């Protein structure tokens, strides 16, 4: 690897010396060209078509919307790079995707919870996985995060939004909803006390485990499903 975005931070020791070429929406393409990569990897949910058209080298755009698509796109990337380790990880993702979803074990048993917010959850019928505030934004079921939530046993509670990342216009909190506040991209950790005071029932959840579709999400599922 010869370049990365400022958000590519793991494994910390290994990436520390790799040059940063920008963020997910703004890239220094001259710097990319100077680094002479064989391939630039993009993702359709993070990078724009204009960025792809401006890229001075060969590129590959992934489009991850489910556990199955992780395996598919990693396999494609592995074959293009001649990387057998990536192909092996792709096969593991496809295997995980075929395993039956876990059973719901209670709100306190959701993997990746870092902190409880509000009172003990009662009268819960729905789940919202929150990714932003001002405006409030959640995650729909037809996303990678949605597929992760189903796999760990929360499928029956996920609200059926048609938009992948809907903006919530209802007055929050809703009393029948359990809210998972992701640690990223919005820094909900800084506002946990305020959210509790506002009456939310929920928890702060490790966003890397549910939205970083490489090794981190895979290792969490592998441990959770006892594969």
N, C-alpha and C positions, 0 to 999 in steps of 0.2 A: 504494500500500500504506500502510495507516494503523496497523497493528499486527503484531507477530510474537512467536514464542516465543523463549526465551533460546537455543535451539539453531539459530535461523535467523541464521546468521552471515556469509553470503556474498550478494553482494559486500560486503566489510567496510566500505568507505567509504560506500557507498550506504545500508546498513542501520543505520549507527551512530546516526542521529538518529530512527529509527523506534521508537516506544515498545514495550517488552516487556510482554506481558500475562500471562506465566506460562510454564509448561513444557508438556510433552506430556500430562501426567496431571492437572495442576492449573492452572486458568485463573481469573483475576480477571474474572468476567463483567460486573461493574459497569464496570470499565475498558473492556472491549470495547464495552459499550453506549454509554459516553461518547464513544468514538471514532467511532461511527456508521458502521460499515462497511456496504457494500452486500452483502457476502458473506463468510462465514467458511469457510475451506477446512480440512477435517479429513481424516484418513486412518484407515481401520478398524483397521490394525495398531498405530497409535499412540494413538488417542483412543477413549474408551469411549462406549457408547450413552448413558450417563447425562450425559456432557458434551454430546452433541448435543442431548439433551432440555432441558438447562439453558441452551443458547445463546439469547440474547435476540434474535438477528437471523437472517436467512436463512443457510443453511449448505449446503455440498456435501461429501460424504464420498467420497474416492477409495478404491480398493481395488486396489493395485498388487501383482500376484503374478508378473508376467512382463514381458518387453520389449513384447509386444503390448498388454498392459493399460495400460502407460504412455501409448502413443499414443492408446488409446481414451479414457482419463480426461482427458488433456490436451486432446483435441479437445472433449470435453464441457465442460471448464472454459473453454476459449477461446471457445466459442459462447455460454456463459452470460454471460461478461464482455464479449463483443464484442471480443476481443483477437486480432487476426489473427496477431500474432507467436507466440502460444501455439498457434494452429491450425497454423502453419507448422512449429513444433517437433514437434507431434504427428504431422504427416505424415512428418517425418524419422525419428521413432522407428518408425513403421510400416514405413518403407523399410528401416531397419536390421534390424528383426525378420525381414524376408524374405530377408536376405542369408545364404548358407550359413555355418555355424559355421566358425571358423578351425581349422586343424590344430594338434595339439599339437607344440610346438617344444622341449620340455624344461622342467624345473622352474625353471631360472634365467631363462627367457624370459617368464615370466608377467608381464603388464603390471601396474604398480602396486606391485611389490615394493620395499620401502624398506630391508629389512635381512634377510640370511640368518640363520637360526637353526639351530645344530647343524652336524653334519658334512654332507658332500656326500650328496645323496639317492641311496640305493641300495635295490634290492628293493622299490620302491614299486608298490602295486597300487590304493591308494585315496587319496581326498582328503577332509579335513575342513576346513571353513571355520569357525573358532572365533570366537564373539562374546562369550563370558562365561566366567568362572572362579569357582569356589565358589558354585554348582556349575558344572561344565563344561557349556557349551551350544554346539551347532553349528547349522548351517543345512541344511535339507532341500532336495531338488531342486526342489520345487514352490513356489519363492519367487522374488522378483525377483533376489536374489543368486544363486540356483541357475541362473536363466536367463542371468545375466551370465557365470557360470563356463562354462556350455556354449558360449556365443557365442565366448569367447576360446580354446576348444579343450580344455576340461577335463572335458567331459561324460562321457567314458568312466571317469573316476576318482571321480566324486561318489558318496558312499554313499547308498543308497536308503532314507533314512528316510521313514516315513509322516507323522511329525509335522513341521510346518514348521520348528520351532525345538526340536529334541530336547535333552533333558538326557542327557548321556553318563554312564553308570554303570560302564562298563568301566574297568579300570585303564589309565591312560595314562602314557606314549605306547605306541601299538601299532606294532610295528616295520615293518609294511607300509604305513603311512599317512603321507602328507605333510600337514603342518598349516599352514594359512594363518591367522595370527593377525591379526584385524582391528584397526586402530588405534582403532576405536570401535564399539560404545559402551563396551567395557571397555578400560582403558589398558594393553594388553599391552606397549606400548613400554617401560614401566617395568620389565618383568619378563623382557626378552629374554635376559639372561645366565642367569637362573635357569632358564628354559625349556631353554636349551642344556645346562645342567648336568644337567637331569633326563632328557636323552636324546632330546628331540624333534628330528625332522627337519622343517624347514619354513622359513617366512619370515614377517616382519611385512609386512602388505599394507595399502595405503591404503584404508581403509574407505569414504571418501567416493566413491571411484571405482566401488565395487561396490554401494553401498546408497543413495546419494543420487540418486534417479531423475529428476532434472531435467536440467540442461545438463551437469553434471560427468560423469556416466556416459556420456551421449551423446557428448561430445567425446572421451572415451577410446576408445569403440568406433569412432568415425569414423576416428580415427588408426590404431587397431589393424587395422581391416579395409580401410584404404586406399580409403574410399568417395569 
